[in-house]
């Protein structure tokens, strides 16, 4: 692509959601006036990171970034599903405010004049570029073209190089992620693809290697051709299934050292619908469909091996982008943010992947490195939500607070970067709906409360889960019926939040 052909003129006016927005600052800002932003998005990344306390993980580049920035160790997504979590990030809005819970919902059908995070920077004189997985494209969802100054550069999520992984057919998950559906033209389910692949290939044989190379090329292009500050979003897909990573990253791990799940049953006293059975992982071979009972140990270990290998492969690609930032001279004037879109179950509670309100599904890593590297290497205990990144990045870049048609639910956490001991919020809020129930949850420093309320039912019909992470970090027992004082305290916190918005209907387009 010839980016000079799409490069925006400094005097060009942008049409944003039907509203003509022209700011004097947008006409005069140069690259020297404002810091650049590099936003690294990682799919399905829990804190499987050495600097976050995982002693098995091989993550030198994530650790390098953590040593240069502030790591938020108590950060949580607002919903443990890719599409919604990325809307939470880009809109600064919780799902319970917008009604965006499920795949197939297009946010501009509800908020046509929404100003997304990158648009907010564009409105202040930036150029915004993106590559890899940024918005969730697939399952009926598409990219948002208005968020970018030049066309988005996508790549695969479901990625194989070995013929035996797919038998050269479009797999079920590939159908979902290419918006062709899980069934073929005859109505038959497409075949399952392999759950893992360890081909002896170069990094660029898989999507994340190509995305890293594109990001480095783009940084060099920006250095040669652009006099505006940039907002660059780079989305890595591993460790999302399938666990496709070059063999050398698998070989870095001794399988005997991999951590196996410590508690493979549902929490005692939890409602049956709160967990997850089968789901996404059952779309991959040779994973069996089960009733939630644990997999055989060899399969469990193989899947965990694949997850760790995928994390290390992604980490190596991150390192290439960070090196590119240094090579181009941008590092000294660039805010770098690392964000995992949600957590991941690796057999705990008998659950795999995400889509629950439990700790493993909702806890995420966030690292923020500022150009001055103030408080580099510090750990922030502040409870943090995905939606906080929108106002925080705006503040760090010296931009005005966002004035948008969509609700902005996040809090500016820039004071926490200056003082990692500072407290801005007392709990993190998240949600995941199950069957006929709306599941709202809050996580304090010690407890998590999950309220399951049937849609349209009075508050008195709610079912509660309560977990004490000081005494029960593995969530083995729901104590809502036995710890009335803690339950009452957490219910009071939850009562501060408005009722959840109803589900936005799927697009009919």
Secondary structure, DSSP 8 states (H G I E B T S, - for coil): --GGGT---TT--EEETTEEE--HHHHH--TTTS-EEEEEEETT--S--GGGT-SS---HHHHHHHHHSEEEEEEE-SSSSHHHHHHHHHH---HHHH---STT--HHHH-TT---HHHHHHTTT-EEEEEESSS--BTTB---GGG-SS--B---SS----GGGTTTS--HHHHHHTTS-SB-TTS-B---EESEE--S--GGGSHHHHHHHHHHHHHHHHHHH--S-EEEEEEE-TTSSSEE--HHHHTTS-GGGS---S--S--BT--GGGS--SGGGGGEET----SS----HHHHHHHHHHHHHHHHHHHHHHHHHHHHHHHTT-GGGEEEEEEESS--EESGGG-EES-SSSHHHHEEEEEEE-TT-TTTT-EE---EETTHHHHHHHHHTT------SS-------HHHHH-TT--S-S-EEEE--BTTEEEEEEE-SSEEEEEEEETT--GGG-EEEEEETTT-TT--B--TTT-HHHHHHHHHHHTTS------------
